[in-house]
Structures are given as structure tokens and as C-alpha cells.
Amino acid sequence: MKTSKENIVVLILFALLFTLAGTSCRTFRGMGQDVEHAGQHIENAAKH
């Protein structure tokens, strides 16, 4: 079982991840557009 310090570190990392994701796209719609845009780049790279 994880110690309380390990749990705190994991919670801080998840909070940081969600904060960064939330500030990079203001809305879920914006996040969807970002994901779609990244998918298009991957698709284009696979075609070449």
C-alpha cells in the first residue's frame, strides 16, 4: 500500500495535469478541436 506521502505526490501530479489541460484549452469544445487537429497531423504523417 502507498504511504501518505506517495498519495499526496500522485494527487499533486494529477492536479497539475488537469490544470495544464484546462488552461491550454478554455472549453471542452476547444479541447475537442485540439484533439481533432492533432489527429489530422497524425493522419497526414501516416499518408506520407
Backbone hydrogen bonds, N-H to C=O, Kabsch-Sander energy under -0.5 kcal/mol:
donor,donor_aa,acceptor,acceptor_aa,energy
7,N,3,T,-2.1
8,I,4,S,-2.2
9,V,5,K,-2.2
10,V,6,E,-2.4
11,L,7,N,-2.5
12,I,8,I,-2.5
13,L,9,V,-2.3
14,F,10,V,-2.4
15,A,11,L,-2.4
16,L,12,I,-2.5
17,L,13,L,-2.4
18,F,14,F,-2.5
19,T,15,A,-2.2
20,L,16,L,-2.6
21,A,17,L,-2.3
22,G,18,F,-2.3
23,T,19,T,-2.1
24,S,20,L,-1.6
25,C,21,A,-1.2
31,M,27,T,-2.1
32,G,28,F,-2.5
33,Q,29,R,-2.1
34,D,30,G,-2.2
35,V,31,M,-2.4
36,E,32,G,-2.4
37,H,33,Q,-2.5
38,A,34,D,-2.3
39,G,35,V,-2.3
40,Q,36,E,-2.0
41,H,37,H,-1.7
42,I,38,A,-2.0
43,E,39,G,-2.6
44,N,40,Q,-2.6
45,A,41,H,-2.2
46,A,42,I,-2.0
47,K,43,E,-1.5
48,H,44,N,-1.1
